[in-house]
Amino acid sequence: MKGIGIVFLMLLLPFVCRAEADLEIKSECSSEKVIKRRVDIKGEVLEVCAVSEKEEEKEFETVSAVTPWFGFGHLKTRGLLTESMNPCGYSPTSEVFFEPARLVMDRSIEESGTYGVFVKPMDGLTCFSLGSREEQYIRGVLASLSINDFTCCLLFENSDIQEYSSPSSWYLSRPENSGGAELWNLLFNSIYEKEWFLISFTAGSCFGDYVEWGFFNRDYFTFFYSNLFELNFMFSGTTEQYLAPGGSVPASQYKYGVDAWFRPWRPLKLSGVWYTDYKRPDYKDLYYNDFARHLTLKAALYAGDFTFSASYSADTVFADTSETTEKRDYQGSIVYDSDFLRLSLSNQWYVEDERFYRDVVTAGFKLYFEYLQASFTWKRDIGEQITDSFSEELVLRLDNFRLNVSHKKNGDKPSLFTVTGIINY
């Protein structure tokens, strides 16, 4: 199968070239003896991407193609399709709650990820089959309808339950999944958007062989006004019996929180995120659920070419009724960014249970010229030991060609050199 991607692209070129199309060829080589290649063709009704990666003991190739009516290869999920895979897995800052449900091409040069095929026989209807490189484990139908400011989606998925055993399989009210049985997931999502607010609602259930009925719910509200403020509320939860496609058990049972930003004065922006994450019951203690709380506060002041920012972040994990762990970090940074020069300096302190244990200092600069860009970054990580890291990058930009040469050095590890060439037509 070696070279199948290039052959496939050559066969498609005559059809694509009849219309306007963009061609991008990317080749990357590193000192770790890793060679990556990517060829992209973007036409009016056809997108094709062939990627390959070669290491000393591993090599893989992938060809993907997407049109308005069908697609196959390395794919990304969006919206409800993404949320169905990981219910209760997203914080209030996530875009998954309001982005359209669809499948798009994944152009990353990574062997892992989602692979599959989808067909759109008509507008608003998608049939798909998705899985890893080894097996297809999810089949489904996605139906969507948009009327003015209202959009709704119905997702019906079928999958084979992967083998799973609960930590306390002796607890009979929690049956084991021996694998091989079928699971069905039905989810409904609706989004209503106006000039100053958006409401998104998702409800779902699962059922199947040797599976108890389980239910999933997620609610998301956002209010915003121009460049003055934005306020987001999120709640999600599942019953103990709910299984995601493939039979996976959601890590969280409940999650709720708030994300907000506010500009009381045009040069000043204040923002914050808070959410609480209740984990699923640990059968070592049947009467207690572990949970974690997260808080992030940020302030940024924009003064001409300068940006001054500060942030505070805290994570508190409640391991049992008598034990907690708290991690906090404080960060301050100064950035100067003009038409030809960018300077940055930041410092981040980490504290765990009132004990300082790490300090990270980062400094860098970037020079912009008409055809050339040069940057250098230095980072010192002070913890149990001191580690210095350096990275340099030189970028040459011409009309249809770009050359990137980079070097990275992390402590005592070997240096990494990478050369990347990109051609656009």
LUMDREN-970993 format. One record per residue (C-alpha): y negated, z, x negated. Coordinates in steps of 0.001 Angstrom, whole numbers, plus 500000, padded with zeros to 6 digits. Layout:
BEGIN
YZX/...
! end
This chain:
BEGIN
500000500000500000/497755500031496954/494572498023497483/495090497715501252/491516498871501902/489968496078499857/492270493468501414/491416494677504897/487689494475504163/488016490945502786/489709489857506011/486893491359508095/484011490009506010/483918486530507637/483547488097511080/480947490650510019/478861488150508050/478186486076511182/475783488858512199/473392490986510205/475276493655508240/474685496222505493/477102496543502602/477322499615500372/479678499974497407/479977503377495754/482021504192492658/482180507623491039/483891508681487814/483995512208486355/485143513792483108/487943515515485040/489618512101485289/488829511720488975/487811508267490224/486375507858493717/485447504613495454/483900503847498822/483059500520500483/480941500552503673/480133497651505983/477752498337508876/477266495557511400/475772495441514873/479117496099516590/481455496969513704/481514499656511003/484220499601508347/484769502102505556/487436502125502828/487677505134500500/490047505949497671/490475508786495213/492620508810492099/493505511796489962/496127512254487293/498898513180489715/497477512201493092/496109509084494736/495204508233498312/493453505467500224/492000505383503722/490595502552505825/488497503336508888/486891501040511452/484725501845514488/483399499558517229/481928500381520664/485435499887522132/487891501345519607/488177503076516259/490780504330513804/491089506049510426/489220509073509084/487244510414512057/484848513263512867/484667515079516184/481375515961517850/480314518268520682/483024519419523076/485764517817520945/484737519998517989/484360523147520084/487807522732521644/489428522993518190/487709526294517373/486639528240520495/484387531236519776/484034529932516227/480333529014516191/477155531061515819/473958530621517906/472557528296515210/475267525652515706/474468522185517067/477942521827518586/476717523303521900/474342520465522760/475447517394520814/477233514570522736/481032514711522775/482362511730520808/484329510527517799/482525509036514785/483552507756511383/484029510241508549/482858508646505283/483592511604503022/485928511031500095/488280513859501015/492002513681501702/491856516533504205/490286516195507620/490997514511510948/492725511133511209/493554509175514306/492697506425516739/490589506154519892/490080503499522576/487154503210525026/488368500985527904/485095501559529765/481766503321529389/482192507093529499/485985507086529015/487762507665525673/491478507961524995/492409509373521577/495133510703519310/494158512912516378/495826514904513645/496131515458509919/497448512843507489/500979514107508014/501214514154511814/499399513389515073/499225516629517008/496568516126519692/496453513460522384/493781513429525030/491295511825527370/487538512422527330/485442511433530344/481648511787530329/478865511032532786/475079511144532340/472595511159535217/468938511611534280/468716515022532545/472279516054533356/475391515299531268/478919516465531990/482210515976530130/485831516549531090/488349516872528247/492130516896528796/494284517457525690/498017517610525047/499557518924521827/502752520289520334/502561524005519638/502862524723515949/505134527586514955/503304530905515211/504291534565515134/501940537396516088/501530540245513550/503424542500515938/506092540259517413/507840543342518810/505027543728521327/506677541934524256/503520541118526222/502553538776523376/505321536133523193/505950534271519974/505466530515519684/508616529098518156/507129525613517849/508095522388519587/506815523386523033/503976521467524678/500501522851525302/497851521502527671/494120522235527399/491575521356530083/487862521838529301/484679521064531223/481207520939529690/477828520401531321/474403520073529674/471088520109531518/467945519394529482/464270519401530437/461063519274528428/461065522993527574/464637524277528049/468321523323527737/471404524853529351/474947524173528144/478078525553529804/481743525158528844/484828526418530688/488434525805529722/492018526837530303/495390526370528611/498897526205530023/502308524841529053/505878525654528113/506411529376527354/502612529832527436/500720532189529694/497555530892531391/494535531470529182/490834530942529800/487785530154527664/484086530332528516/480920529602526531/477286529750527725/474257528570525751/470561528683526735/467628527464524676/463892527591525384/461344525798523207/457730524717523167/456460522012520792/456045523503517288/455291527018518541/458665528688519229/462366528234520018/464714530842521488/468507530410521800/471074532656523522/474843532208523178/477950533885524594/481577532802524197/484872534481524975/488570533870525556/491319535804527236/494005537187524974/496439534451526082/494190531486525247/495490529005522650/493469526156521137/495050522667520762/498024522819518432/498781526373519527/496306527977517107/495017531415518060/491204531765518001/490098534272515362/487443535710517679/487872536911521244/484170537394522025/480969536348520301/477377536629521485/474006536453519826/470446535160519575/468711532638517296/464911532317517336/461918531050515369/458209531511516005/454976530173514451/452167532621515327/450000530804512787/450600527200511733/451221527961508002/453570530879508893/457090530559510314/459229533564511296/462906533207512217/465952535352512845/469634535198513807/471706538027515237/475247537895516596/478236540162517143/481765538876516640/484692540728518244/487981539803516596/491230539515518501/493248542737518837/495152543937515801/498422545350517058/498434548011514366/496024549765516732/496472548598520305/493346550399521529/490774549025519067/489349545626518222/487780544959514834/484325543430515072/481488542301512804/477725542159513218/475422539701511448/471633539733511097/469327537354509202/465521537536509107/463342534933507366/459632534374506761/458050531267505215/454389530675504333/453216527081503722/450057526871501596/449286523323500536/451953522211498054/453316525773497807/455985527418499967/456596531169499759/459663532505501528/461588535748501888/464791536608503731/466999539574504572/470646539296505611/473108542009506647/476784541837507581/478507544917508954/482289544897509406/483940547619511466/487484547841510130/488620550742512328/487143553637514262/486165555545511103/485508552896508432/482694550372508075/481605547990505346/478039546758505059/476847543892502867/473180543021502513/471232540519500478/467526540033499859/466015536762498682/462563535650497611/461503532173496484/458483530117495449/458480526299495636/455793523890494468/456359520340495726/453940517478495059/454270513689494970/455694513651491437/456835517218490641/458899519951492298/459209523453490796/461339526215492293/462114529833491464/464257532216493522/465921535588493171/468696536977495368/469952540593495319/473285541674496825/474056545221497990/477352546550499370/477575550004500962/474238551022499399/475442549979495946/473772547096494081/476422544789492649/474967541327492042/471712539535491158/471301535746491124/468231534093489564/467712530329490023/464996528136488491/464616524374488490/462341521381488330/462453517785489504/460289514865488311/459624511818490494/458720508425489028/458647504963490600/462196504049489603/463401507229487917/464121510794489027/465100513647486698/466050517220487586/467261520387485855/468547523646487389/469432526925485686/471196529823487416/471999533282486055/474556535332488000/474441539016487020/477375540995488376/480220542672486570/479443540121483874/476611537677483224/477289533985483906/474839531170483180/475126527808484931/473223524592484187/473008521265485960/471075518131485041/470786514871486939/469188511512486168/468755508985488986/467757505341488484/466639503528491662/466136499772491851/465875497506494887/469577497373495764/471087499586493095/471208503302492316/472754505007489287/473343508782489165/474307510552485944/474902514297486239/476131517121484051/477228520606485172/478167523615483072/479360526852484682/479875529763482288/482882529293480013/484379526519482137/484491522971480696/481456520772481338/481670518266484158/480091514817483692/479831512489486669/478577508889486855/478000507324490267/476899503777491017/475793502581494470/475048498962495436/473394498092498766/473003494663500382/
! end
